[in-house]
């Protein structure tokens, strides 16, 4: 029974570690996407000043 509980604890820790890692990846991509949106918006604004 102890061996089974130990295995369950190990799996739970791996899952928690994976969840943390995926949250960090998500946050990194969200930040990159947000920065890309800002850059696109700035470029569009610059382009519109040339066409006016």
C-alpha distance matrix in Angstrom:
0.0 3.8 5.4 5.2 6.3 8.6 9.9 10.6 12.4 14.3 15.5 16.5 18.4 20.1 21.1 22.5 24.4 25.8 26.9 28.7 30.3 31.5 32.9 34.9 36.2 37.2 39.0 40.8 42.0 43.1 45.1 46.7 47.6 49.1 51.1 52.3 53.4 55.3 57.0 58.0 59.4 61.4 62.7 63.7 65.5 67.3 68.3 69.7 72.0 73.5 74.2 76.0
3.8 0.0 3.8 5.4 5.1 6.0 8.6 9.7 10.4 12.2 14.2 15.1 16.4 18.3 19.8 20.9 22.4 24.2 25.5 26.8 28.5 30.1 31.4 33.0 34.6 35.8 37.4 39.0 40.6 41.7 43.4 45.1 46.2 47.6 49.5 50.8 52.1 53.8 55.4 56.6 58.1 59.9 61.3 62.5 64.2 65.8 67.0 68.5 70.6 72.1 73.0 74.8
5.4 3.8 0.0 3.8 5.5 5.0 6.2 8.6 9.8 10.6 12.4 14.2 15.3 16.6 18.4 20.0 21.1 22.6 24.3 25.8 27.0 28.6 30.3 31.8 33.0 34.5 36.3 37.6 39.0 40.4 42.2 43.6 44.8 46.4 48.2 49.3 50.8 52.6 54.0 55.2 56.8 58.6 59.8 61.1 62.9 64.5 65.5 67.1 69.3 70.6 71.5 73.4
5.2 5.4 3.8 0.0 3.8 5.4 5.1 6.2 8.6 9.9 10.6 12.3 14.3 15.4 16.5 18.3 20.0 21.0 22.5 24.4 25.7 26.8 28.5 30.5 31.5 32.7 34.6 36.2 37.3 38.6 40.6 42.0 43.0 44.6 46.6 47.6 48.9 50.9 52.4 53.3 54.9 56.9 58.1 59.1 61.0 62.7 63.7 65.2 67.5 68.9 69.6 71.5
6.3 5.1 5.5 3.8 0.0 3.8 5.4 5.0 6.1 8.6 9.9 10.4 12.2 14.2 15.2 16.3 18.2 19.8 20.8 22.4 24.2 25.5 26.8 28.7 30.1 31.2 32.8 34.7 36.0 37.0 38.9 40.6 41.6 42.9 45.0 46.3 47.4 49.2 50.9 52.0 53.4 55.3 56.7 57.8 59.5 61.3 62.3 63.8 66.0 67.5 68.3 70.0
8.6 6.0 5.0 5.4 3.8 0.0 3.8 5.4 5.1 6.2 8.7 9.9 10.6 12.4 14.3 15.3 16.5 18.4 19.9 21.1 22.6 24.3 25.8 27.2 28.7 30.2 31.7 33.2 34.8 36.0 37.7 39.2 40.5 42.0 43.7 45.0 46.4 48.2 49.6 50.9 52.5 54.2 55.5 56.8 58.5 60.1 61.2 62.9 64.9 66.4 67.3 69.2
9.9 8.6 6.2 5.1 5.4 3.8 0.0 3.8 5.4 5.1 6.2 8.6 9.9 10.6 12.3 14.3 15.3 16.5 18.3 20.0 21.1 22.5 24.3 25.9 26.9 28.4 30.3 31.7 32.9 34.4 36.3 37.5 38.7 40.4 42.2 43.2 44.7 46.6 48.0 49.0 50.7 52.6 53.7 54.9 56.8 58.4 59.3 61.0 63.2 64.5 65.4 67.3
10.6 9.7 8.6 6.2 5.0 5.4 3.8 0.0 3.8 5.4 5.2 6.1 8.6 9.9 10.5 12.3 14.2 15.2 16.4 18.4 19.9 20.9 22.4 24.5 25.6 26.6 28.5 30.3 31.4 32.5 34.6 36.1 37.0 38.5 40.6 41.7 42.8 44.8 46.4 47.4 48.9 50.9 52.1 53.2 55.0 56.7 57.7 59.2 61.5 62.9 63.6 65.5
12.4 10.4 9.8 8.6 6.1 5.1 5.4 3.8 0.0 3.8 5.5 5.0 6.2 8.6 9.8 10.5 12.2 14.1 15.2 16.5 18.3 19.8 21.0 22.7 24.3 25.5 27.0 28.7 30.3 31.3 33.0 34.8 35.9 37.2 39.1 40.5 41.8 43.4 45.1 46.3 47.7 49.5 50.9 52.2 53.8 55.5 56.7 58.2 60.3 61.8 62.7 64.5
14.3 12.2 10.6 9.9 8.6 6.2 5.1 5.4 3.8 0.0 3.8 5.4 5.2 6.2 8.6 9.9 10.5 12.3 14.2 15.4 16.5 18.3 20.0 21.3 22.6 24.2 25.8 27.1 28.7 30.1 31.7 33.1 34.5 36.1 37.7 39.0 40.5 42.2 43.6 44.9 46.5 48.2 49.4 50.8 52.6 54.0 55.2 56.9 59.0 60.3 61.3 63.2
15.5 14.2 12.4 10.6 9.9 8.7 6.2 5.2 5.5 3.8 0.0 3.8 5.4 5.1 6.1 8.6 9.8 10.4 12.2 14.2 15.2 16.3 18.2 20.0 20.9 22.2 24.2 25.7 26.8 28.2 30.2 31.5 32.5 34.2 36.1 37.1 38.5 40.4 41.8 42.8 44.5 46.4 47.5 48.7 50.6 52.2 53.2 54.8 57.0 58.3 59.2 61.1
16.5 15.1 14.2 12.3 10.4 9.9 8.6 6.1 5.0 5.4 3.8 0.0 3.8 5.5 5.1 6.2 8.6 9.8 10.4 12.3 14.2 15.2 16.4 18.5 19.9 20.8 22.5 24.4 25.7 26.6 28.6 30.3 31.2 32.6 34.6 35.9 37.0 38.9 40.5 41.6 43.0 45.0 46.3 47.4 49.1 50.9 52.0 53.4 55.6 57.1 57.9 59.7
18.4 16.4 15.3 14.3 12.2 10.6 9.9 8.6 6.2 5.2 5.4 3.8 0.0 3.8 5.4 5.0 6.1 8.5 9.8 10.5 12.2 14.1 15.3 16.7 18.4 19.8 21.1 22.7 24.4 25.6 27.1 28.8 30.1 31.5 33.2 34.6 36.0 37.6 39.2 40.5 42.0 43.7 45.1 46.4 48.0 49.6 50.9 52.5 54.4 56.0 57.0 58.7
20.1 18.3 16.6 15.4 14.2 12.4 10.6 9.9 8.6 6.2 5.1 5.5 3.8 0.0 3.8 5.4 5.0 6.1 8.5 9.8 10.4 12.1 14.1 15.4 16.4 18.1 19.9 21.1 22.5 24.1 25.7 27.0 28.3 30.0 31.6 32.8 34.4 36.2 37.4 38.7 40.4 42.1 43.2 44.6 46.5 47.9 49.0 50.7 52.8 54.1 55.1 57.0
21.1 19.8 18.4 16.5 15.2 14.3 12.3 10.5 9.8 8.6 6.1 5.1 5.4 3.8 0.0 3.8 5.4 5.0 6.1 8.6 9.8 10.4 12.2 14.3 15.2 16.2 18.2 19.9 20.9 22.1 24.2 25.6 26.5 28.1 30.1 31.2 32.4 34.4 35.9 36.9 38.5 40.4 41.6 42.7 44.6 46.3 47.2 48.8 51.0 52.4 53.2 55.1
22.5 20.9 20.0 18.3 16.3 15.3 14.3 12.3 10.5 9.9 8.6 6.2 5.0 5.4 3.8 0.0 3.8 5.4 5.0 6.2 8.6 9.9 10.5 12.5 14.3 15.2 16.5 18.5 20.1 20.9 22.6 24.5 25.6 26.8 28.7 30.2 31.3 33.0 34.7 36.0 37.3 39.1 40.6 41.8 43.4 45.1 46.3 47.8 49.8 51.4 52.4 54.0
24.4 22.4 21.1 20.0 18.2 16.5 15.3 14.2 12.2 10.5 9.8 8.6 6.1 5.0 5.4 3.8 0.0 3.8 5.5 5.1 6.2 8.7 9.9 10.8 12.5 14.3 15.5 16.7 18.6 20.0 21.3 22.8 24.4 25.8 27.3 28.8 30.3 31.9 33.2 34.7 36.3 37.8 39.2 40.7 42.3 43.7 45.0 46.7 48.6 50.1 51.2 53.0
25.8 24.2 22.6 21.0 19.8 18.4 16.5 15.2 14.1 12.3 10.4 9.8 8.5 6.1 5.0 5.4 3.8 0.0 3.8 5.4 5.0 6.1 8.5 9.9 10.5 12.1 14.1 15.3 16.5 18.1 19.9 21.1 22.3 24.1 25.7 26.8 28.3 30.2 31.5 32.6 34.4 36.1 37.2 38.6 40.4 41.9 42.9 44.7 46.8 48.1 49.1 51.0
26.9 25.5 24.3 22.5 20.8 19.9 18.3 16.4 15.2 14.2 12.2 10.4 9.8 8.5 6.1 5.0 5.5 3.8 0.0 3.8 5.5 5.1 6.1 8.7 9.9 10.4 12.2 14.2 15.3 16.2 18.3 19.9 20.8 22.2 24.2 25.5 26.6 28.5 30.1 31.2 32.6 34.5 35.9 37.0 38.7 40.4 41.6 43.0 45.2 46.7 47.6 49.3
28.7 26.8 25.8 24.4 22.4 21.1 20.0 18.4 16.5 15.4 14.2 12.3 10.5 9.8 8.6 6.2 5.1 5.4 3.8 0.0 3.8 5.5 5.1 6.4 8.8 9.9 10.6 12.5 14.4 15.3 16.6 18.6 20.0 21.0 22.7 24.4 25.7 27.1 28.8 30.3 31.6 33.2 34.7 36.1 37.6 39.2 40.6 42.1 44.0 45.6 46.8 48.4
30.3 28.5 27.0 25.7 24.2 22.6 21.1 19.9 18.3 16.5 15.2 14.2 12.2 10.4 9.8 8.6 6.2 5.0 5.5 3.8 0.0 3.8 5.4 5.2 6.3 8.7 9.9 10.7 12.5 14.2 15.5 16.7 18.4 20.0 21.3 22.7 24.4 26.0 27.2 28.7 30.4 31.8 33.1 34.6 36.3 37.6 38.9 40.7 42.6 44.0 45.2 47.0
31.5 30.1 28.6 26.8 25.5 24.3 22.5 20.9 19.8 18.3 16.3 15.2 14.1 12.1 10.4 9.9 8.7 6.1 5.1 5.5 3.8 0.0 3.8 5.4 5.0 6.0 8.5 9.7 10.5 12.0 14.1 15.2 16.2 18.0 19.8 20.8 22.2 24.2 25.6 26.6 28.3 30.1 31.3 32.5 34.4 35.9 37.0 38.6 40.8 42.1 43.0 44.9
32.9 31.4 30.3 28.5 26.8 25.8 24.3 22.4 21.0 20.0 18.2 16.4 15.3 14.1 12.2 10.5 9.9 8.5 6.1 5.1 5.4 3.8 0.0 3.8 5.4 5.0 6.1 8.6 9.9 10.4 12.2 14.2 15.2 16.2 18.3 19.8 20.8 22.5 24.2 25.5 26.8 28.6 30.1 31.3 32.8 34.6 35.8 37.3 39.3 40.9 41.9 43.5
34.9 33.0 31.8 30.5 28.7 27.2 25.9 24.5 22.7 21.3 20.0 18.5 16.7 15.4 14.3 12.5 10.8 9.9 8.7 6.4 5.2 5.4 3.8 0.0 3.8 5.4 5.1 6.2 8.7 9.8 10.6 12.3 14.2 15.2 16.5 18.3 19.9 21.2 22.6 24.3 25.7 27.1 28.6 30.2 31.6 33.0 34.5 36.2 38.0 39.5 40.8 42.5
36.2 34.6 33.0 31.5 30.1 28.7 26.9 25.6 24.3 22.6 20.9 19.9 18.4 16.4 15.2 14.3 12.5 10.5 9.9 8.8 6.3 5.0 5.4 3.8 0.0 3.8 5.4 5.1 6.2 8.5 9.9 10.6 12.2 14.1 15.4 16.4 18.3 20.0 21.1 22.4 24.3 25.8 26.9 28.4 30.2 31.5 32.7 34.5 36.5 37.8 38.9 40.9
37.2 35.8 34.5 32.7 31.2 30.2 28.4 26.6 25.5 24.2 22.2 20.8 19.8 18.1 16.2 15.2 14.3 12.1 10.4 9.9 8.7 6.0 5.0 5.4 3.8 0.0 3.8 5.5 5.2 6.0 8.6 9.9 10.4 12.1 14.2 15.1 16.3 18.3 19.8 20.8 22.3 24.3 25.5 26.6 28.4 30.1 31.2 32.7 34.9 36.3 37.2 39.0
39.0 37.4 36.3 34.6 32.8 31.7 30.3 28.5 27.0 25.8 24.2 22.5 21.1 19.9 18.2 16.5 15.5 14.1 12.2 10.6 9.9 8.5 6.1 5.1 5.4 3.8 0.0 3.8 5.5 5.0 6.1 8.6 9.8 10.4 12.2 14.1 15.2 16.5 18.3 19.8 21.0 22.6 24.3 25.6 27.0 28.6 30.1 31.6 33.4 35.1 36.3 37.8
40.8 39.0 37.6 36.2 34.7 33.2 31.7 30.3 28.7 27.1 25.7 24.4 22.7 21.1 19.9 18.5 16.7 15.3 14.2 12.5 10.7 9.7 8.6 6.2 5.1 5.5 3.8 0.0 3.8 5.5 5.2 6.2 8.6 9.9 10.7 12.3 14.3 15.5 16.6 18.4 20.0 21.2 22.6 24.3 25.8 27.0 28.5 30.4 32.1 33.5 34.8 36.6
42.0 40.6 39.0 37.3 36.0 34.8 32.9 31.4 30.3 28.7 26.8 25.7 24.4 22.5 20.9 20.1 18.6 16.5 15.3 14.4 12.5 10.5 9.9 8.7 6.2 5.2 5.5 3.8 0.0 3.8 5.4 5.0 6.0 8.4 9.7 10.3 12.1 14.1 15.1 16.2 18.1 19.8 20.8 22.2 24.1 25.5 26.5 28.3 30.4 31.6 32.7 34.6
43.1 41.7 40.4 38.6 37.0 36.0 34.4 32.5 31.3 30.1 28.2 26.6 25.6 24.1 22.1 20.9 20.0 18.1 16.2 15.3 14.2 12.0 10.4 9.8 8.5 6.0 5.0 5.5 3.8 0.0 3.8 5.5 5.1 6.1 8.5 9.7 10.5 12.3 14.2 15.2 16.4 18.4 19.9 20.9 22.5 24.3 25.5 26.9 29.0 30.6 31.6 33.2
45.1 43.4 42.2 40.6 38.9 37.7 36.3 34.6 33.0 31.7 30.2 28.6 27.1 25.7 24.2 22.6 21.3 19.9 18.3 16.6 15.5 14.1 12.2 10.6 9.9 8.6 6.1 5.2 5.4 3.8 0.0 3.8 5.5 5.1 6.1 8.5 9.9 10.6 12.3 14.2 15.4 16.6 18.4 20.0 21.1 22.6 24.3 25.8 27.5 29.2 30.5 32.1
46.7 45.1 43.6 42.0 40.6 39.2 37.5 36.1 34.8 33.1 31.5 30.3 28.8 27.0 25.6 24.5 22.8 21.1 19.9 18.6 16.7 15.2 14.2 12.3 10.6 9.9 8.6 6.2 5.0 5.5 3.8 0.0 3.8 5.4 5.1 6.1 8.6 9.9 10.5 12.2 14.2 15.3 16.4 18.2 19.9 21.0 22.3 24.3 26.0 27.3 28.7 30.6
47.6 46.2 44.8 43.0 41.6 40.5 38.7 37.0 35.9 34.5 32.5 31.2 30.1 28.3 26.5 25.6 24.4 22.3 20.8 20.0 18.4 16.2 15.2 14.2 12.2 10.4 9.8 8.6 6.0 5.1 5.5 3.8 0.0 3.8 5.4 5.0 6.2 8.7 9.8 10.4 12.2 14.2 15.2 16.3 18.3 19.8 20.8 22.4 24.6 25.9 26.9 28.7
49.1 47.6 46.4 44.6 42.9 42.0 40.4 38.5 37.2 36.1 34.2 32.6 31.5 30.0 28.1 26.8 25.8 24.1 22.2 21.0 20.0 18.0 16.2 15.2 14.1 12.1 10.4 9.9 8.4 6.1 5.1 5.4 3.8 0.0 3.8 5.4 5.1 6.3 8.7 9.9 10.6 12.5 14.3 15.3 16.6 18.5 20.0 21.2 23.1 24.9 26.0 27.4
51.1 49.5 48.2 46.6 45.0 43.7 42.2 40.6 39.1 37.7 36.1 34.6 33.2 31.6 30.1 28.7 27.3 25.7 24.2 22.7 21.3 19.8 18.3 16.5 15.4 14.2 12.2 10.7 9.7 8.5 6.1 5.1 5.4 3.8 0.0 3.8 5.4 5.1 6.2 8.6 9.8 10.6 12.3 14.2 15.3 16.5 18.3 20.0 21.5 23.1 24.7 26.2
52.3 50.8 49.3 47.6 46.3 45.0 43.2 41.7 40.5 39.0 37.1 35.9 34.6 32.8 31.2 30.2 28.8 26.8 25.5 24.4 22.7 20.8 19.8 18.3 16.4 15.1 14.1 12.3 10.3 9.7 8.5 6.1 5.0 5.4 3.8 0.0 3.8 5.4 5.0 6.1 8.5 9.8 10.5 12.2 14.1 15.2 16.3 18.2 20.2 21.3 22.6 24.5
53.4 52.1 50.8 48.9 47.4 46.4 44.7 42.8 41.8 40.5 38.5 37.0 36.0 34.4 32.4 31.3 30.3 28.3 26.6 25.7 24.4 22.2 20.8 19.9 18.3 16.3 15.2 14.3 12.1 10.5 9.9 8.6 6.2 5.1 5.4 3.8 0.0 3.8 5.4 5.1 6.1 8.6 9.8 10.5 12.2 14.2 15.2 16.4 18.6 20.3 21.1 22.7
55.3 53.8 52.6 50.9 49.2 48.2 46.6 44.8 43.4 42.2 40.4 38.9 37.6 36.2 34.4 33.0 31.9 30.2 28.5 27.1 26.0 24.2 22.5 21.2 20.0 18.3 16.5 15.5 14.1 12.3 10.6 9.9 8.7 6.3 5.1 5.4 3.8 0.0 3.8 5.5 5.1 6.2 8.7 9.9 10.5 12.3 14.2 15.4 16.9 18.9 20.3 21.5
57.0 55.4 54.0 52.4 50.9 49.6 48.0 46.4 45.1 43.6 41.8 40.5 39.2 37.4 35.9 34.7 33.2 31.5 30.1 28.8 27.2 25.6 24.2 22.6 21.1 19.8 18.3 16.6 15.1 14.2 12.3 10.5 9.8 8.7 6.2 5.0 5.4 3.8 0.0 3.8 5.4 5.1 6.2 8.6 9.8 10.5 12.2 14.2 15.6 17.0 18.6 20.4
58.0 56.6 55.2 53.3 52.0 50.9 49.0 47.4 46.3 44.9 42.8 41.6 40.5 38.7 36.9 36.0 34.7 32.6 31.2 30.3 28.7 26.6 25.5 24.3 22.4 20.8 19.8 18.4 16.2 15.2 14.2 12.2 10.4 9.9 8.6 6.1 5.1 5.5 3.8 0.0 3.8 5.4 5.0 6.1 8.5 9.8 10.4 12.2 14.4 15.5 16.5 18.5
59.4 58.1 56.8 54.9 53.4 52.5 50.7 48.9 47.7 46.5 44.5 43.0 42.0 40.4 38.5 37.3 36.3 34.4 32.6 31.6 30.4 28.3 26.8 25.7 24.3 22.3 21.0 20.0 18.1 16.4 15.4 14.2 12.2 10.6 9.8 8.5 6.1 5.1 5.4 3.8 0.0 3.8 5.4 5.1 6.1 8.6 9.9 10.6 12.7 14.7 15.5 16.8
61.4 59.9 58.6 56.9 55.3 54.2 52.6 50.9 49.5 48.2 46.4 45.0 43.7 42.1 40.4 39.1 37.8 36.1 34.5 33.2 31.8 30.1 28.6 27.1 25.8 24.3 22.6 21.2 19.8 18.4 16.6 15.3 14.2 12.5 10.6 9.8 8.6 6.2 5.1 5.4 3.8 0.0 3.8 5.5 5.0 6.2 8.6 9.9 10.9 12.9 14.7 15.9
62.7 61.3 59.8 58.1 56.7 55.5 53.7 52.1 50.9 49.4 47.5 46.3 45.1 43.2 41.6 40.6 39.2 37.2 35.9 34.7 33.1 31.3 30.1 28.6 26.9 25.5 24.3 22.6 20.8 19.9 18.4 16.4 15.2 14.3 12.3 10.5 9.8 8.7 6.2 5.0 5.4 3.8 0.0 3.8 5.3 5.0 6.1 8.6 10.0 10.9 12.6 14.6
63.7 62.5 61.1 59.1 57.8 56.8 54.9 53.2 52.2 50.8 48.7 47.4 46.4 44.6 42.7 41.8 40.7 38.6 37.0 36.1 34.6 32.5 31.3 30.2 28.4 26.6 25.6 24.3 22.2 20.9 20.0 18.2 16.3 15.3 14.2 12.2 10.5 9.9 8.6 6.1 5.1 5.5 3.8 0.0 3.8 5.4 5.0 6.1 8.8 10.1 10.7 12.5
65.5 64.2 62.9 61.0 59.5 58.5 56.8 55.0 53.8 52.6 50.6 49.1 48.0 46.5 44.6 43.4 42.3 40.4 38.7 37.6 36.3 34.4 32.8 31.6 30.2 28.4 27.0 25.8 24.1 22.5 21.1 19.9 18.3 16.6 15.3 14.1 12.2 10.5 9.8 8.5 6.1 5.0 5.3 3.8 0.0 3.8 5.5 5.2 6.6 9.1 10.2 11.0
67.3 65.8 64.5 62.7 61.3 60.1 58.4 56.7 55.5 54.0 52.2 50.9 49.6 47.9 46.3 45.1 43.7 41.9 40.4 39.2 37.6 35.9 34.6 33.0 31.5 30.1 28.6 27.0 25.5 24.3 22.6 21.0 19.8 18.5 16.5 15.2 14.2 12.3 10.5 9.8 8.6 6.2 5.0 5.4 3.8 0.0 3.8 5.5 5.4 6.8 9.2 10.5
68.3 67.0 65.5 63.7 62.3 61.2 59.3 57.7 56.7 55.2 53.2 52.0 50.9 49.0 47.2 46.3 45.0 42.9 41.6 40.6 38.9 37.0 35.8 34.5 32.7 31.2 30.1 28.5 26.5 25.5 24.3 22.3 20.8 20.0 18.3 16.3 15.2 14.2 12.2 10.4 9.9 8.6 6.1 5.0 5.5 3.8 0.0 3.8 5.4 5.3 6.5 9.0
69.7 68.5 67.1 65.2 63.8 62.9 61.0 59.2 58.2 56.9 54.8 53.4 52.5 50.7 48.8 47.8 46.7 44.7 43.0 42.1 40.7 38.6 37.3 36.2 34.5 32.7 31.6 30.4 28.3 26.9 25.8 24.3 22.4 21.2 20.0 18.2 16.4 15.4 14.2 12.2 10.6 9.9 8.6 6.1 5.2 5.5 3.8 0.0 3.8 5.3 5.2 6.3
72.0 70.6 69.3 67.5 66.0 64.9 63.2 61.5 60.3 59.0 57.0 55.6 54.4 52.8 51.0 49.8 48.6 46.8 45.2 44.0 42.6 40.8 39.3 38.0 36.5 34.9 33.4 32.1 30.4 29.0 27.5 26.0 24.6 23.1 21.5 20.2 18.6 16.9 15.6 14.4 12.7 10.9 10.0 8.8 6.6 5.4 5.4 3.8 0.0 3.8 5.6 5.5
73.5 72.1 70.6 68.9 67.5 66.4 64.5 62.9 61.8 60.3 58.3 57.1 56.0 54.1 52.4 51.4 50.1 48.1 46.7 45.6 44.0 42.1 40.9 39.5 37.8 36.3 35.1 33.5 31.6 30.6 29.2 27.3 25.9 24.9 23.1 21.3 20.3 18.9 17.0 15.5 14.7 12.9 10.9 10.1 9.1 6.8 5.3 5.3 3.8 0.0 3.8 5.6
74.2 73.0 71.5 69.6 68.3 67.3 65.4 63.6 62.7 61.3 59.2 57.9 57.0 55.1 53.2 52.4 51.2 49.1 47.6 46.8 45.2 43.0 41.9 40.8 38.9 37.2 36.3 34.8 32.7 31.6 30.5 28.7 26.9 26.0 24.7 22.6 21.1 20.3 18.6 16.5 15.5 14.7 12.6 10.7 10.2 9.2 6.5 5.2 5.6 3.8 0.0 3.8
76.0 74.8 73.4 71.5 70.0 69.2 67.3 65.5 64.5 63.2 61.1 59.7 58.7 57.0 55.1 54.0 53.0 51.0 49.3 48.4 47.0 44.9 43.5 42.5 40.9 39.0 37.8 36.6 34.6 33.2 32.1 30.6 28.7 27.4 26.2 24.5 22.7 21.5 20.4 18.5 16.8 15.9 14.6 12.5 11.0 10.5 9.0 6.3 5.5 5.6 3.8 0.0
